[in-house]
Amino acid sequence: MARKKYRYNSRSEAGGERSLQEYVFNVPQPQTSRQELLRLIRGGEDTYLELKVRLSNIERIAQEICALANTDGGTIIFGVDDQLRVAGVDNPDTVRDELSRICREDLMPPLLPLIDIVSFDNARSVVALDIESKRRPYRTKDGRFYLRFGAEKREATREELSIWLDEIRPLAYENLPVMGASEKDIDDMLLWTFARGFAGDAFDENQIPANYATGEFLKRDLLLAAGNRDEFTPTVAAILLFGKNDRVLSLVPRSGVTLTRFAGETSSGQVVEKIEIAGNLLTLYERIIGFIERYCDLWEERPKNFSTNGNSNSVAKARSKYHRRAVLEAVVNSLVHRDLAIRDVPTRVSVFDNSIEIGNPRRTNGFVPPAKYAIRYGVPQRLNTQTQAMFTSEAYGVENTHGGLPMILRESRLFSGKKTEVYTVSDEFRVKMFSR
């Protein structure tokens, strides 16, 4: 760690070519000194330093950059042999440009490095690539995550990646490749039914090659998979949208939903029914709506003569009534805007005698207080934009409601005469709609 701090705090003595920052933004940057560079080289490779003789095997270089970026940043120096001697590189400008391209095109998210060309008195030049860890996790374009331990790198395990993602705000969680998933985990019928919803426009079945498989379509057309050439790893969004029902929960462990019917008006009442459901988003949506309709009536509009108590002579209590579009939109929002990186906060739907409450995992830090008010006015605070776009497409098969939270608040209030409650607590976003 001390060497890494020395590296970043010692960029003061000029002595090299222009850095990438200066090259791109025309902003003068401090240069790496020869003395600092030699001191790093003499110490040999460690967790924060990688030495290369030349720039070759682009795929391997991308992995090395990914490992440093995911660990805690570091430096790769090109032009140093195995005996720690400065051999120099041919065409250092070309090396710099290729490193810039690798960081921009072969890593996700793209990485903006600091690249120095340092020349020595013997006319030899080395290229130093500094990597900072600002937007991790980074992955290679084939969907793999690497970490660095000592002078070696290795691929992150599924458990390490899961724990790691818990510590960050997962703005791009839906785009992460699902380790262990394959083409056989995709529901072909659901996927190609979605594709045919665009027949005549984006989708032309006559132009699809005979060997154009499911994985190829997900990767090239929908951007829902990662991999080089024949490799294929579906993303979280792909599994949620088009995964086989019996595989989704095992591949994306927090994707299930808890459905509960309570007797009374609070969660302290007796549990009438409680079930855990799993599957792709279409299945979850249909089962949630079916559960709600088992205990409630969903009406398109509020009738002019609305009896709140039903038949006054009846012993049985009348079923609760809700505005249909408001309930459907609330269910849609709960499924597509979940923060699935949060542990121990499941998506849940609770049906009471006088209300329906939907709770969703949503990281409190960074979301409130300003965002929780902005969404009431229709200002989007979406986490999973790709999932949301496909799930709400008519081609996916879910009834389209639109309107977001403002519509839910307005229609539910006009229907029931009671204001819908919206609040956040303990990394959970809750919407509570009251019955008429």
LUMKEVEX-736769 format. One record per residue (C-alpha): residue number from 1; residue in three letters; y, x, z. Coordinates in steps of 0.25 Angstrom, whole numbers, plus 5000, padded with zeros to 4 digits. Last residue first. Layout:
! residues N
NUM,ALA,Y,X,Z
...
! end
This chain:
! residues 436
436,ARG,5010,4749,4996
435,SER,5004,4762,4998
434,PHE,5010,4776,5002
433,MET,5010,4789,4995
432,LYS,5008,4802,5002
431,VAL,5010,4815,4995
430,ARG,5006,4828,5001
429,PHE,5008,4843,4998
428,GLU,4999,4852,5006
427,ASP,5002,4866,5010
426,SER,5003,4863,5025
425,VAL,5012,4851,5023
424,THR,5020,4845,5011
423,TYR,5026,4831,5010
422,VAL,5027,4819,5001
421,GLU,5027,4805,5006
420,THR,5029,4793,4997
419,LYS,5039,4783,5001
418,LYS,5035,4769,5003
417,GLY,5038,4757,4995
416,SER,5024,4757,4990
415,PHE,5026,4756,4975
414,LEU,5040,4762,4974
413,ARG,5037,4773,4983
412,SER,5024,4777,4976
411,GLU,5031,4776,4963
410,ARG,5043,4785,4967
409,LEU,5035,4796,4975
408,ILE,5024,4797,4965
407,MET,5034,4798,4953
406,PRO,5042,4809,4960
405,LEU,5029,4816,4963
404,GLY,5025,4818,4949
403,GLY,5029,4808,4938
402,HIS,5017,4809,4929
401,THR,5006,4798,4929
400,ASN,4995,4802,4919
399,GLU,4981,4797,4921
398,VAL,4972,4809,4921
397,GLY,4964,4812,4909
396,TYR,4967,4826,4905
395,ALA,4973,4823,4892
394,GLU,4984,4815,4898
393,SER,4989,4828,4904
392,THR,4991,4827,4919
391,PHE,4980,4836,4922
390,MET,4984,4846,4911
389,ALA,4998,4848,4915
388,GLN,4995,4848,4930
387,THR,4985,4859,4929
386,GLN,4994,4867,4921
385,THR,5006,4865,4931
384,ASN,4998,4868,4943
383,LEU,5007,4871,4954
382,ARG,5018,4861,4951
381,GLN,5031,4859,4959
380,PRO,5038,4850,4949
379,VAL,5052,4845,4952
378,GLY,5049,4829,4951
377,TYR,5060,4826,4962
376,ARG,5049,4825,4973
375,ILE,5044,4838,4968
374,ALA,5057,4844,4972
373,TYR,5056,4840,4987
372,LYS,5043,4847,4989
371,ALA,5048,4859,4982
370,PRO,5059,4862,4991
369,PRO,5052,4862,5004
368,VAL,5042,4866,5001
367,PHE,5033,4872,4990
366,GLY,5034,4887,4992
365,ASN,5025,4887,5004
364,THR,5019,4873,5005
363,ARG,5008,4876,4996
362,ARG,5002,4863,4990
361,PRO,4989,4858,4993
360,ASN,4989,4843,4990
359,GLY,4989,4830,4999
358,ILE,4989,4816,4993
357,GLU,4991,4805,5003
356,ILE,4989,4790,4999
355,SER,4995,4780,5008
354,ASN,4993,4767,5016
353,ASP,4979,4766,5020
352,PHE,4977,4781,5018
351,VAL,4971,4788,5006
350,SER,4971,4804,5007
349,VAL,4971,4812,4994
348,ARG,4968,4827,4996
347,THR,4971,4840,4989
346,PRO,4965,4851,4998
345,VAL,4973,4860,5007
344,ASP,4963,4870,5013
343,ARG,4967,4882,5004
342,ILE,4979,4882,4995
341,ALA,4977,4888,4981
340,LEU,4974,4874,4975
339,ASP,4989,4871,4976
338,ARG,4988,4857,4970
337,HIS,4997,4852,4960
336,VAL,4987,4846,4950
335,LEU,4979,4837,4959
334,SER,4989,4832,4968
333,ASN,4999,4829,4957
332,VAL,4988,4820,4950
331,VAL,4985,4813,4963
330,ALA,5000,4810,4965
329,GLU,5002,4805,4951
328,LEU,4990,4796,4952
327,VAL,4996,4790,4965
326,ALA,5009,4788,4960
325,ARG,5004,4781,4947
324,ARG,4996,4771,4955
323,HIS,5006,4766,4965
322,TYR,4999,4764,4977
321,LYS,4992,4752,4984
320,SER,4984,4752,4997
319,ARG,4972,4743,4998
318,ALA,4974,4730,5006
317,LYS,4969,4730,5020
316,ALA,4956,4721,5022
315,VAL,4957,4709,5031
314,SER,4964,4701,5021
313,ASN,4973,4689,5025
312,SER,4986,4697,5022
311,ASN,4980,4699,5007
310,GLY,4987,4712,5003
309,ASN,4996,4719,5013
308,THR,5006,4725,5004
307,SER,5008,4714,4994
306,PHE,5016,4718,4983
305,ASN,5022,4708,4974
304,LYS,5029,4715,4963
303,PRO,5018,4724,4961
302,ARG,5020,4740,4962
301,GLU,5015,4747,4950
300,GLU,5003,4754,4944
299,TRP,4994,4751,4957
298,LEU,4984,4760,4964
297,ASP,4976,4753,4974
296,CYS,4970,4761,4985
295,TYR,4957,4765,4992
294,ARG,4947,4767,4980
293,GLU,4959,4770,4971
292,ILE,4962,4782,4979
291,PHE,4948,4788,4978
290,GLY,4948,4785,4963
289,ILE,4962,4792,4961
288,ILE,4956,4804,4968
287,ARG,4943,4804,4960
286,GLU,4951,4803,4947
285,TYR,4960,4814,4950
284,LEU,4949,4823,4955
283,THR,4941,4821,4943
282,LEU,4953,4824,4933
281,LEU,4956,4836,4942
280,ASN,4943,4843,4941
279,GLY,4933,4841,4952
278,ALA,4932,4839,4967
277,ILE,4933,4827,4977
276,GLU,4932,4828,4992
275,ILE,4930,4814,4999
274,LYS,4935,4807,5011
273,GLU,4933,4792,5014
272,VAL,4937,4782,5025
271,VAL,4943,4793,5034
270,GLN,4948,4787,5047
269,GLY,4963,4788,5049
268,SER,4969,4801,5054
267,SER,4973,4804,5040
266,THR,4984,4793,5041
265,GLU,4986,4778,5036
264,GLY,4973,4772,5039
263,ALA,4959,4774,5034
262,PHE,4959,4787,5027
261,ARG,4954,4789,5013
260,THR,4952,4804,5009
259,LEU,4951,4812,4996
258,THR,4950,4827,4996
257,VAL,4953,4834,4983
256,GLY,4946,4846,4977
255,SER,4952,4858,4970
254,ARG,4952,4868,4982
253,PRO,4939,4875,4977
252,VAL,4943,4878,4963
251,LEU,4930,4883,4957
250,SER,4921,4875,4967
249,LEU,4930,4863,4966
248,VAL,4930,4862,4951
247,ARG,4915,4864,4948
246,ASP,4909,4850,4950
245,ASN,4921,4844,4943
244,LYS,4920,4852,4930
243,GLY,4933,4859,4928
242,PHE,4944,4854,4919
241,LEU,4957,4852,4926
240,LEU,4954,4859,4939
239,ILE,4945,4870,4933
238,ALA,4955,4873,4922
237,ALA,4967,4873,4932
236,VAL,4960,4883,4940
235,THR,4958,4892,4928
234,PRO,4946,4893,4919
233,THR,4940,4907,4917
232,PHE,4935,4910,4903
231,GLU,4931,4924,4896
230,ASP,4929,4924,4881
229,ARG,4941,4931,4878
228,ASN,4949,4934,4891
227,GLY,4949,4924,4902
226,ALA,4958,4913,4908
225,ALA,4957,4898,4908
224,LEU,4966,4886,4908
223,LEU,4975,4890,4897
222,LEU,4973,4876,4890
221,ASP,4970,4881,4876
220,ARG,4965,4895,4877
219,LYS,4958,4896,4891
218,LEU,4953,4881,4892
217,PHE,4950,4880,4878
216,GLU,4942,4893,4878
215,GLY,4935,4889,4890
214,THR,4930,4876,4884
213,ALA,4925,4882,4872
212,TYR,4930,4884,4858
211,ASN,4917,4888,4851
210,ALA,4918,4876,4841
209,PRO,4932,4880,4838
208,ILE,4943,4870,4842
207,GLN,4952,4866,4830
206,ASN,4945,4853,4827
205,GLU,4947,4849,4842
204,ASP,4962,4850,4840
203,PHE,4969,4850,4854
202,ALA,4984,4853,4856
201,ASP,4988,4841,4847
200,GLY,4977,4832,4840
199,ALA,4969,4831,4852
198,PHE,4976,4834,4865
197,GLY,4968,4825,4874
196,ARG,4956,4832,4867
195,ALA,4958,4844,4876
194,PHE,4957,4835,4889
193,THR,4944,4830,4884
192,TRP,4940,4844,4881
191,LEU,4943,4848,4896
190,LEU,4936,4836,4903
189,MET,4924,4837,4894
188,ASP,4923,4852,4896
187,ASP,4923,4851,4911
186,ILE,4925,4866,4914
185,ASP,4916,4874,4924
184,LYS,4907,4879,4912
183,GLU,4919,4887,4907
182,SER,4919,4896,4919
181,ALA,4925,4896,4934
180,GLY,4921,4908,4943
179,MET,4935,4912,4946
178,VAL,4945,4901,4942
177,PRO,4956,4907,4934
176,LEU,4970,4905,4940
175,ASN,4979,4896,4932
174,GLU,4979,4884,4942
173,TYR,4984,4894,4953
172,ALA,4997,4897,4945
171,LEU,5007,4894,4956
170,PRO,4997,4898,4967
169,ARG,5007,4902,4978
168,ILE,4999,4913,4985
167,GLU,4991,4916,4997
166,ASP,4980,4906,4994
165,LEU,4978,4912,4980
164,TRP,4973,4925,4987
163,ILE,4962,4918,4995
162,SER,4957,4912,4982
161,LEU,4958,4925,4974
160,GLU,4950,4932,4985
159,GLU,4939,4922,4985
158,ARG,4938,4921,4970
157,THR,4937,4936,4970
156,ALA,4947,4945,4964
155,GLU,4943,4955,4953
154,ARG,4943,4970,4957
153,LYS,4952,4981,4956
152,GLU,4950,4995,4961
151,ALA,4959,5006,4966
150,GLY,4960,5000,4980
149,PHE,4958,4985,4979
148,ARG,4965,4978,4967
147,LEU,4963,4963,4964
146,TYR,4960,4957,4951
145,PHE,4961,4942,4946
144,ARG,4954,4938,4934
143,GLY,4958,4927,4924
142,ASP,4956,4934,4910
141,LYS,4971,4936,4909
140,THR,4971,4944,4922
139,ARG,4975,4938,4935
138,TYR,4987,4939,4944
137,PRO,4987,4932,4958
136,ARG,4998,4936,4960
135,ARG,5012,4934,4957
134,LYS,5020,4946,4963
133,SER,5010,4957,4964
132,GLU,5018,4969,4958
131,ILE,5012,4979,4947
130,ASP,5018,4992,4944
129,LEU,5013,4998,4931
128,ALA,5016,5013,4929
127,VAL,5015,5020,4915
126,VAL,5013,5035,4914
125,SER,5020,5044,4906
124,ARG,5017,5059,4901
123,ALA,5028,5067,4896
122,ASN,5024,5079,4905
121,ASP,5037,5076,4913
120,PHE,5031,5062,4917
119,SER,5035,5049,4912
118,VAL,5034,5036,4920
117,ILE,5033,5022,4913
116,ASP,5035,5011,4922
115,ILE,5030,4997,4922
114,LEU,5034,4986,4932
113,PRO,5025,4974,4930
112,LEU,5027,4959,4927
111,LEU,5014,4952,4929
110,PRO,5010,4940,4921
109,PRO,5003,4929,4929
108,MET,4992,4931,4924
107,LEU,4989,4945,4919
106,ASP,4986,4949,4904
105,GLU,4999,4945,4898
104,ARG,5011,4951,4905
103,CYS,5005,4962,4914
102,ILE,4996,4966,4902
101,ARG,5009,4966,4893
100,SER,5017,4974,4902
99,LEU,5005,4984,4903
98,GLU,5005,4985,4888
97,ASP,5020,4988,4887
96,ARG,5019,4999,4897
95,VAL,5007,5005,4891
94,THR,5014,5005,4877
93,ASP,5027,5011,4884
92,PRO,5018,5022,4890
91,ASN,5013,5026,4876
90,ASP,5002,5036,4880
89,VAL,4999,5037,4895
88,GLY,5001,5048,4905
87,ALA,4990,5057,4911
86,VAL,4996,5058,4925
85,ARG,4985,5063,4933
84,LEU,4978,5055,4943
83,GLN,4964,5061,4940
82,ASP,4960,5048,4934
81,ASP,4971,5048,4924
80,VAL,4986,5043,4926
79,GLY,4993,5037,4914
78,PHE,4994,5022,4918
77,ILE,4999,5019,4932
76,ILE,4995,5005,4938
75,THR,5003,5001,4950
74,GLY,5002,4991,4961
73,GLY,5003,4976,4965
72,ASP,4997,4969,4977
71,THR,4983,4965,4974
70,ASN,4985,4955,4963
69,ALA,4995,4963,4954
68,LEU,4986,4976,4956
67,ALA,4973,4968,4952
66,CYS,4980,4962,4940
65,ILE,4986,4975,4935
64,GLU,4972,4981,4936
63,GLN,4966,4969,4928
62,ALA,4976,4970,4917
61,ILE,4973,4985,4916
60,ARG,4958,4981,4914
59,GLU,4961,4971,4903
58,ILE,4970,4981,4896
57,ASN,4959,4992,4895
56,SER,4968,5004,4893
55,LEU,4981,5009,4898
54,ARG,4979,5023,4902
53,VAL,4975,5033,4913
52,LYS,4977,5022,4923
51,LEU,4980,5022,4938
50,GLU,4980,5010,4947
49,LEU,4989,5009,4960
48,TYR,4990,4999,4970
47,THR,4976,4998,4977
46,ASP,4974,5013,4975
45,GLU,4974,5023,4964
44,GLY,4978,5037,4966
43,GLY,4988,5043,4976
42,ARG,4992,5054,4965
41,ILE,4996,5043,4956
40,LEU,5005,5036,4965
39,ARG,5012,5049,4969
38,LEU,5014,5052,4954
37,LEU,5020,5039,4951
36,GLU,5030,5040,4963
35,GLN,5034,5054,4958
34,ARG,5036,5050,4944
33,SER,5045,5039,4948
32,THR,5043,5024,4945
31,GLN,5055,5018,4939
30,PRO,5066,5008,4945
29,GLN,5069,4997,4936
28,PRO,5080,4994,4926
27,VAL,5081,4980,4922
26,ASN,5080,4978,4907
25,PHE,5070,4966,4910
24,VAL,5058,4970,4901
23,TYR,5059,4985,4901
22,GLU,5066,4986,4914
21,GLN,5055,4978,4921
20,LEU,5044,4985,4912
19,SER,5049,4999,4918
18,ARG,5057,5008,4909
17,GLU,5052,5022,4908
16,GLY,5050,5032,4920
15,GLY,5058,5041,4930
14,ALA,5067,5034,4939
13,GLU,5065,5035,4954
12,SER,5065,5023,4962
11,ARG,5052,5015,4961
10,SER,5047,5020,4975
9,ASN,5046,5006,4982
8,TYR,5035,5000,4973
7,ARG,5026,5012,4973
6,TYR,5028,5016,4988
5,LYS,5024,5002,4991
4,LYS,5011,5004,4983
3,ARG,5008,5017,4989
2,ALA,5009,5011,5003
1,MET,5000,5000,5000
! end
